[in-house]
Amino acid sequence: MSCVVLGLGSNRSYNEMEPLELLQKAVTELNMIMDDTICSSVYRTKPMYVEDQEYFYNMVLLGSVHEEFDPEKLLSQIHDIEAKLGRDRSKELRFGPRSIDIDIEFFGDLDIHTVDLQIPHPRLHERAFVLQPLLEILPKTADILKGEKLSKIQSDYADLKSTDVELFMERDVFLRQVEKEVHNGNTDTGSS
C-alpha cells in the first residue's frame, strides 16, 4: 500500500451541483479506489493565480492505494472522476474556474518529474489552500509525512502567512453529508 495525499478544489457548479456537492461526489468516488481515507475540513479560498473568478472550496484527502495503482494509473482514475464531474481540460483557462480539480500532492516517497505528472506537487509550497488542510489532518494519521516532509510542510505554511484561506465547513459536518449521499444512493453525477 502507498500513502497518497490529494488536494481537491471546486469553484464552479456543474449539472445543478454546487461546488460543495461536487467535492462530496469526488470524495465518494475517491473512496472507491482508496482505503483508510481521512479528509480535512473544507476551506473557502481566495483565487490565487487568476483572481477574477469565484472563491474556491478546497480540502485534502489522505489515504492509501494498493500496489496495482502506480501514480500514472491513479492520475488516469482521477481524470476520469474529474470528467464525470464536469471538468473539460481542453476548454478551461489554466488556473481558472473549474467544477472539480484533484491534484496528487504526494504518492508515498516517490519523486516523479514527467510531462504529465510531478510529485510532490511543484507548487505545494505556495498553496496555503493545500497546506492548511493538510496540517489539520496530519495529527490524525500514524507515521505519514513525518520527519523532513512534515518539517518542510510546516515551514512552507508558516512562511506564507496567508489570510486568504478560511474554514468553511468542519470535516465532521462534511463527512456526515457524504455519508448521507451514499446511504441515500445518491451517487449519480447526472452524466451519461
C-alpha positions in Angstrom: 0.0 0.0 0.0 1.2 3.5 -0.8 0.1 6.6 1.1 -1.4 9.3 -1.2 -2.3 12.9 -0.4 -4.8 14.6 -2.8 -5.8 18.2 -3.0 -9.3 18.9 -4.1 -10.9 22.1 -5.2 -14.1 23.5 -6.9 -15.5 26.9 -7.7 -18.0 26.3 -10.4 -21.2 24.4 -10.4 -21.9 21.5 -12.8 -25.2 19.8 -13.7 -27.1 21.7 -10.9 -24.5 20.6 -8.3 -22.8 23.4 -6.4 -19.0 23.2 -5.6 -19.6 21.7 -2.1 -21.7 18.9 -3.7 -19.0 18.3 -6.3 -16.4 17.9 -3.5 -18.7 15.4 -1.8 -19.2 13.4 -5.1 -15.4 13.5 -5.7 -14.7 12.1 -2.2 -17.3 9.4 -2.7 -15.7 8.4 -6.0 -12.2 8.5 -4.5 -13.3 6.3 -1.5 -14.0 3.6 -4.1 -10.3 3.5 -5.2 -8.6 4.5 -1.9 -8.5 2.8 1.5 -8.4 4.3 5.0 -9.2 7.8 3.8 -9.0 10.8 6.1 -10.4 14.1 4.8 -9.9 17.6 6.1 -12.4 20.3 6.7 -13.5 22.4 3.7 -11.9 25.8 3.3 -13.1 28.8 1.4 -10.1 30.2 -0.6 -9.5 33.4 -2.5 -8.4 32.5 -6.1 -4.6 32.7 -6.4 -3.3 32.8 -9.9 -6.4 34.1 -11.8 -8.1 36.4 -9.4 -11.1 37.4 -11.4 -13.3 34.3 -10.5 -15.4 32.9 -7.7 -13.8 31.8 -4.4 -12.7 28.1 -4.3 -13.7 25.5 -1.8 -10.7 23.3 -1.0 -9.8 20.3 1.0 -7.3 17.5 1.3 -7.9 13.7 1.2 -5.3 11.3 2.5 -5.5 7.6 2.0 -3.7 4.6 0.7 -3.9 2.7 -2.6 -3.0 -0.9 -3.5 0.3 -1.7 -5.3 -1.5 -2.1 -8.6 -2.1 1.6 -8.5 1.0 3.3 -9.7 0.9 7.1 -9.9 0.0 7.1 -13.6 -2.9 4.8 -13.1 -4.1 6.9 -10.2 -3.8 10.0 -12.3 -5.9 8.3 -15.0 -8.6 7.4 -12.5 -8.6 11.0 -11.2 -9.0 12.4 -14.7 -12.0 10.0 -15.2 -13.6 11.3 -11.9 -12.9 14.9 -12.9 -14.5 14.3 -16.3 -17.5 12.6 -14.7 -17.9 15.7 -12.5 -17.8 18.2 -15.5 -14.2 19.0 -15.9 -13.1 19.5 -19.5 -9.4 20.4 -19.5 -9.5 21.3 -23.2 -12.0 24.1 -22.6 -10.7 25.7 -19.4 -8.4 28.5 -18.6 -5.3 27.4 -16.7 -5.9 28.2 -13.0 -9.4 29.4 -14.0 -12.8 28.3 -12.9 -13.5 24.6 -12.7 -16.1 22.2 -11.4 -13.5 20.0 -9.8 -9.8 19.8 -9.6 -7.9 16.9 -8.0 -4.2 17.1 -7.6 -1.8 14.4 -6.4 0.3 16.2 -3.8 2.3 13.1 -2.5 2.4 9.5 -3.6 4.4 7.7 -0.9 8.0 8.8 -1.0 8.1 9.0 -4.8 9.7 11.9 -6.7 8.3 12.0 -10.2 9.0 14.6 -12.8 7.4 13.8 -16.2 5.5 16.0 -18.6 2.1 14.7 -17.3 3.0 14.2 -13.6 5.1 15.9 -11.0 5.2 14.5 -7.4 5.4 16.1 -4.9 3.2 18.7 -6.4 5.6 21.5 -7.6 3.5 24.4 -6.3 2.6 22.9 -2.9 4.9 25.2 -1.0 3.0 28.3 -2.2 -0.5 26.9 -1.7 -2.0 27.7 1.8 -5.2 26.1 0.5 -3.5 22.7 0.5 -1.0 23.2 3.3 -3.6 24.4 5.9 -6.0 21.4 5.5 -3.0 19.0 5.3 -1.7 20.3 8.6 -5.2 19.9 10.0 -5.3 16.1 9.3 -1.7 15.1 9.8 -2.2 14.7 13.6 -5.0 12.2 12.8 -2.6 9.9 10.9 0.1 7.5 12.0 3.6 7.8 10.7 2.6 9.6 7.5 4.6 12.5 6.1 6.8 12.7 9.1 10.4 13.9 9.6 11.7 16.2 6.8 8.5 16.2 4.8 6.5 17.3 7.8 9.0 20.0 8.8 9.0 21.3 5.2 5.2 21.5 5.1 5.1 23.3 8.5 7.9 25.7 7.4 6.2 26.4 4.0 2.9 27.2 5.7 4.5 29.4 8.3 6.3 31.4 5.5 3.0 32.0 3.7 1.2 33.9 6.5 -1.9 33.6 4.4 -5.2 35.1 5.3 -6.8 34.0 2.0 -7.9 30.6 3.4 -10.8 30.4 5.9 -12.6 27.4 7.4 -15.9 26.9 5.7 -17.2 23.5 6.9 -15.8 21.3 9.7 -14.8 17.8 8.5 -17.4 16.0 10.6 -20.2 18.0 9.1 -18.8 17.4 5.6 -18.4 13.7 6.3 -22.0 13.4 7.5 -23.2 14.9 4.2 -21.0 12.5 2.2 -22.4 9.5 4.2 -25.9 10.8 3.7 -25.4 10.9 -0.1 -24.0 7.3 0.0 -26.8 6.0 2.2 -29.5 7.6 0.0 -27.9 6.0 -3.0 -27.5 9.5 -4.5 -24.1 8.9 -6.1 -25.1 9.5 -9.7 -23.5 12.6 -11.2 -26.1 13.0 -13.8 -23.7 12.4 -16.7 -24.3 9.7 -19.2 
